[in-house]
Amino acid sequence: MSLPKYAELDSLTNVVDIEKEIFLLQKTLFDLKLKKFTSQNVKPHLFTHTKHRIGQLQFKKACLIKKEN
């Protein structure tokens, strides 16, 4: 499975939507960590993909904020 592409973020054009998406991904990451801690079956690549997507969203958010100023 390949990492999520930055070009897929074109639909997100305002900071509020990006913040909502980041919150949902952080919740997903917490759930994955909880499953790992409780010895449930977790696919390890999901950690990498989720963290990568959060980083992309934070970068896009910073760019939008800088563009507004």
C-alpha positions as CSV (number, residue, x, y, z in Angstrom):
1,M,0.0,0.0,0.0
2,S,1.5,3.3,-1.0
3,L,1.6,6.4,1.1
4,P,-1.2,9.0,0.7
5,K,-0.4,11.7,-1.9
6,Y,-0.3,15.4,-1.2
7,A,-2.3,16.1,-4.4
8,E,-5.3,14.3,-2.8
9,L,-5.7,17.3,-0.4
10,D,-6.8,19.7,-3.1
11,S,-10.4,19.4,-1.9
12,L,-9.5,20.9,1.5
13,T,-9.4,24.7,1.0
14,N,-10.0,26.2,4.5
15,V,-8.3,25.8,7.8
16,V,-11.4,24.6,9.7
17,D,-11.8,21.5,7.4
18,I,-8.1,20.7,7.8
19,E,-8.3,21.0,11.6
20,K,-11.3,18.6,11.6
21,E,-9.4,16.1,9.5
22,I,-6.3,16.3,11.7
23,F,-8.4,15.7,14.8
24,L,-10.0,12.6,13.2
25,L,-6.6,11.3,12.2
26,Q,-5.2,11.9,15.7
27,K,-8.2,10.0,17.1
28,T,-7.5,7.1,14.7
29,L,-3.9,7.1,15.7
30,F,-4.8,6.9,19.4
31,D,-7.2,4.0,18.6
32,L,-4.4,2.2,16.8
33,K,-2.0,2.7,19.7
34,L,-4.6,1.4,22.1
35,K,-5.2,-1.7,20.0
36,K,-1.4,-2.3,19.9
37,F,-1.2,-1.9,23.7
38,T,-4.0,-4.4,24.3
39,S,-2.4,-6.9,21.9
40,Q,-5.1,-6.7,19.3
41,N,-4.4,-7.3,15.7
42,V,-3.0,-4.1,14.1
43,K,-1.5,-3.6,10.7
44,P,1.8,-1.7,11.4
45,H,1.7,0.2,8.1
46,L,-1.4,2.1,9.3
47,F,0.8,4.0,11.8
48,T,3.1,5.3,9.1
49,H,0.2,6.2,6.8
50,T,-1.7,8.1,9.5
51,K,1.4,10.0,10.7
52,H,2.3,10.9,7.1
53,R,-1.2,12.2,6.4
54,I,-1.2,14.3,9.6
55,G,2.1,15.8,8.5
56,Q,0.8,16.7,5.1
57,L,-2.3,18.3,6.6
58,Q,-0.3,20.4,9.0
59,F,1.9,21.6,6.2
60,K,-1.1,22.5,4.0
61,K,-2.6,24.3,7.0
62,A,0.6,26.3,7.6
63,C,0.7,27.3,3.9
64,L,-3.0,28.4,4.0
65,I,-2.4,30.5,7.1
66,K,0.7,32.1,5.6
67,K,-1.2,32.8,2.4
68,E,-4.0,34.6,4.3
69,N,-1.5,37.0,6.0
